[in-house]
Amino acid sequence: MELFELKHGCVSIRSAGSHTPVDVIAGNGEKVYAIQVKTGKRRVRIDEEELKEFARMFKAIPVIARKIPYHGWKIEYLTEKKI
């Protein structure tokens, strides 16, 4: 995911057609991000607890990345820690 590669200096791996709570795992040697990607204007239900639990297994920061047409990306970090 180019956004995380540029913003956080990460490399990423995509799980195409995944049926898991995570679509992309990205990391930079210091931090790991477990990212659920959604596109479109429609609000799609995301099981945040399932995403957080999956991220815990990787010691990752759970993230929801929404691509909104004509507006760009909205990134939501699901953690209390300052990133």
C-alpha positions in Angstrom: 0.0 0.0 0.0 1.8 3.1 -1.3 0.4 5.3 1.4 2.2 3.4 4.2 5.3 2.9 2.2 5.6 6.7 1.8 4.3 7.8 5.2 5.9 5.2 7.4 8.8 3.8 5.3 7.1 0.4 5.2 7.2 -2.6 2.9 3.8 -4.3 2.6 2.3 -7.6 1.6 -1.3 -7.9 0.3 -3.6 -10.8 0.9 -5.6 -10.8 -2.3 -9.2 -11.9 -1.9 -8.6 -12.6 1.7 -11.3 -13.9 4.0 -9.4 -12.7 7.0 -9.9 -9.4 8.9 -6.6 -8.1 7.4 -6.0 -7.2 3.7 -2.4 -5.8 4.1 0.4 -6.3 6.5 3.0 -3.5 6.4 6.1 -3.0 8.5 9.3 -0.9 8.7 11.4 -2.9 11.1 10.1 -1.0 14.1 6.3 -1.1 13.7 3.9 -3.5 12.0 0.5 -2.5 10.7 -2.4 -4.8 10.1 -4.6 -3.0 7.6 -8.3 -3.6 6.6 -8.9 -1.8 3.3 -12.4 -0.6 2.2 -13.3 1.4 -0.9 -16.4 3.3 -1.9 -18.8 5.7 -0.3 -21.0 3.0 1.2 -20.3 2.3 4.9 -19.4 -1.3 5.3 -19.5 -3.0 8.7 -16.1 -3.9 10.0 -15.6 -6.2 13.0 -13.1 -4.0 14.8 -12.6 -6.5 17.6 -11.7 -9.2 15.1 -9.2 -6.9 13.4 -7.7 -5.9 16.8 -7.3 -9.6 17.8 -5.7 -10.5 14.5 -3.3 -7.5 14.9 -2.4 -8.7 18.4 -1.1 -12.0 17.0 1.4 -10.0 14.9 2.1 -7.4 17.6 0.8 -5.0 15.0 -1.2 -1.7 15.0 -4.7 -2.3 13.7 -5.7 0.1 11.0 -8.8 0.7 8.8 -8.0 2.4 5.5 -11.0 3.7 3.6 -10.6 5.1 0.0 -13.3 7.6 -0.6 -14.0 8.5 -4.2 -12.8 12.0 -5.1 -11.6 12.6 -1.5 -8.6 10.3 -1.1 -7.8 8.1 1.9 -9.1 8.2 5.5 -6.9 6.3 7.8 -8.1 5.2 11.3 -5.6 3.7 13.8 -7.5 1.5 16.3 -5.1 2.0 19.2 -4.9 4.3 22.2 -1.1 4.7 21.7 0.3 7.8 20.0 1.7 6.7 16.6 
